[in-house]
Amino acid sequence: MLTDIIRKELTVIFCGINPGLKSADDGHHFSGRSNRFWKVLHQSGFTPYQIEAVNDTSILDFGYGLTTAVERATSRADELLKEEFEHSLEAFKAKMNHFQPKYIAFLGKAAYKAFSKKKEILWGKQPEDFCGSEVWVLPNTSGLNRSFTLENLVEAYSDFYRTIV
């Protein structure tokens, strides 16, 4: 299990789908070599330097946090069952209600689609709040996500960053 990096009243909580096996083993978010999260976060303006996964808790210094929708680690997010999202929903809602981030950024459509019960999700700002937080859906930075180049990811995350500053 990967520990949340979270505190009350963050500007953004970034919500991954679930931990990768390497991240769960290392105990650090987005520690897989092919994951582009830390690079994208820096290049899109969220951090003044690229955080290394071993220093993932330093993300709190910038008013951001990290969590996952489902706790179980897998090598691929598509290995998760629909029921795992359903079983995670109430705990996730309780966490968001307790910590009250201004924004929840879901990384990939899978978790938000399952949590919102919507059939179609568009990228970007969502029309409804979730537990009182504004919601953005951003592309997943996993190296397995070949649909988005580094440039595409930076552009999507930059759009979000410009909204919150």
Sequence and secondary structure as in RCSB ss.txt:
>XXXX:A:sequence
MLTDIIRKELTVIFCGINPGLKSADDGHHFSGRSNRFWKVLHQSGFTPYQIEAVNDTSILDFGYGLTTAVERATS
RADELLKEEFEHSLEAFKAKMNHFQPKYIAFLGKAAYKAFSKKKEILWGKQPEDFCGSEVWVLPNTSGLNRSFTL
ENLVEAYSDFYRTIV
>XXXX:A:secstr
    B  TT SEEEEESS BHHHHHHTSTT STT  HHHHHHHTTSSSS   GGGGGGGGGGTEEEEESS   BS
SGGGS HHHHHHHHHHHHHHHHHH  SEEEEESHHHHHHHHT S   SEE SS BTTBEEEEE    TT TTS H
HHHHHHHHHHHHHH 
